[in-house]
Amino acid sequence: MSAARAPLPRWVDIVLIPIINIAMALFVSGLIILAIGENPIEAVGIMLQGAVGYDGGIGYTLYYTTNFIFTGLAVALAFHAGLFNIGGEGQAYIGGLGVGLFLLAFDSVLPFVFLLPLTILACAAFGGAWAFIPAYLQAYRGSHIVITTIMFNFIASALMVYLMVNILIEPGSMSPESRDFMESAHLPFVHDVLGGLGISMVATPLNLSVIWAAICCVLVWIYVWHTRWGYELRTVGQSEKAAVYAGVNPSRVVVVTMCLSGALAGFVGLNEIMGVHHRLLLNFTAGYGFTGIAVALMGRNHPVGVILASLLFGILYQGGAELAFEIPRMTREIVVTIQGLVILFSGALAYMARPWLERLFAMLHRSGSPAMERA
Amino acid sequence: MEDIFVFAVQTLDATLRVSTPLILAAMAGLFSERSGIIDISLEGKMLAAAFASAATAAVTGSPWLALAAAMITSLFLALLHGFACITHRGNHVVSGVAINILVSGLTIVLGIAWFAQGGQTPLLKADARFRPIEWPGAQAMEGVPFLGPLYEELISGHNILVYVALLVVPLTWWVVYRSRFGLRLRAVGENPLAVDTAGISVAFLRYRAVAICGLLCGIAGTYIAIAQNAGFIREMTAGQGYIALAAMIFGKWRPLPALGACLMFGLLDAISIRLQGVSIAGIGEVPVQLIQALPYIMTVVLLAGFIGKAVAPKAIGVPFVKER
């Protein structure tokens, strides 16, 4: 059987298989929409119109995209070291806590030029710290990172509820939210920035953290493929034994990688807390950490892929909101369903199509050039 | 003295009720993981089963049909997990995450499309649910001190699924440690190559293990939706699948210790409801959130090897490749 298999060209692995997988996920999603008695083509039309059809839609789409880039990069970076960081949700939550605590303490003291870099640092430190404990336990105590990061999601959630309800709540307030940050501590909205340049845009939550997301993509790309730390990281991911043989300390790599991954996930807090809500509150992570898994799998753990996948999920999220508005029998949870299917087909069943393609290409080779057969 | 006793009995009674789905799901996870298939989709399977049972009970009015529908739904998801992990050698955790997310979206999508109540199913009437079973003589025992309340509250008066859960534990123990299937199940989780060499199909064994896992999760979901509650509410499993997973790990992949962990986590849950806003002498008010987070914290501490050592089946999460 293996004799019939020809090695697949590179582009099949990088382009064709991911596209087939996503197509299968979307096809099944379409069947589900059909099954509840709605028209999938019409649904796609409404989603696209709502997501990219007007400037407000684009703003919302890019705002969601920003979050997905952060969590997608977080999962992708960890994947390269052979680690599955399923704790993006908790790390984003605690990253946001870092942003909130820092701004609550310093928003009246420091000017924006100092606040911004320091807030980014605080955010990274908190998100990274939340990933540090599971990483340390995996590297030095032998506990499994998947289980520990799942547990840490729940612990983060309990911790946040406790802090918000008992300590950080604004005195006299009914809902568990902190006081608003001072105006000078807000990350500017894109519509305000564009307005200043004379371009008018509808008000959306899109803010300048989208630029930080783009910078993070470049930084991750440089780190993973153009530094010796990145080389070590990928070596550990490929083979821990080989890494040890090459003089790399896998435990250290695990800890450093997870801290960076946690920091990246934490930046969701930057977008949400400093960019959109301007105060600390509960449940601002809204499942973005889990979407990051779908984004990383779909984007093949490469920053460019992560950007493309984040855009797609941004469109789905924003489009899903419009969909619920236009068709009352539909809800935006259809997007969560699609997300699950994408993880299933591009992750767990990623190589389902491969044997078929191998046979197909073997056939093509045979009919195309008989010489290939001997080689 | 009498007051403390009544309080204790009531707390234990509540413990049993909140532990039931944990016990069923933990035993489900045990079958899967003992065969070498990581299962973090206990949560998703329970949620899907909860929805299927509530929807079926709402339409047909029969709790037994609801149970059957839930078990079939959960079985289907388990086989999907098996298809990804066993047949296609996919990543077990990725597959589990996919199922959890898929179900969390799909139950709401279908719920709104079918029942138009914001993702809930209609409130069930009493005869569409599993009702408490009064044991003979529970009324007559009422007057008897100590034994009376113990019998009436703790032993009698639960619905059938509670007793099923309690029966599943010794059954699991027997299957895993005393049956031929169990011997092979444990072997395939430790060393699939040896099982393969003995001429036994690794894939078929593992498929049967995940199927059992699916059926048990089906019962657990049914309990949550139509025995403990009277209908489906979005995200109603609320992390219980993960607590069950934690309990199974806490029990070191063994049935009886896992039962103990389920009861302990259930007790914590029952206490946390009762301790809300209560101040304990010497300690002060214990934050409810801390008690709620305790199962997770304890599992992390255990896994880190600080209390005993939890060793997973050796071949867990490793896809089996027959040809070398």
Interface residues (C-beta under 8 A of the other chain):
Chain A: I32 I36 G37 F84 I86 I133 P134 L137 R141 G142 S143 H144 V146 I147 T148 I150 M151 F152 F154 I155 A158 L159 V161 Y162 V165 N166 F290 I293 A294 L297 R329 M330 T331 E333 I334 V335 V336 T337 I338 Q339 G340 L341 I343 L344 G347 A348 L349 A350 Y351 M352
Chain B: I38 I40 L80 F83 A84 C85 H88 R89 G90 N91 V93 V94 S95 V97 A98 I99 N100 I101 L102 V103 S104 G105 L106 I108 V109 L110 I112 A113 W114 A116 G119 G239 Y242 L245 A246 I249 P287 Q289 L290 Q292 A293 Y296 I297 T299 V300 L303 A304 G305 A312
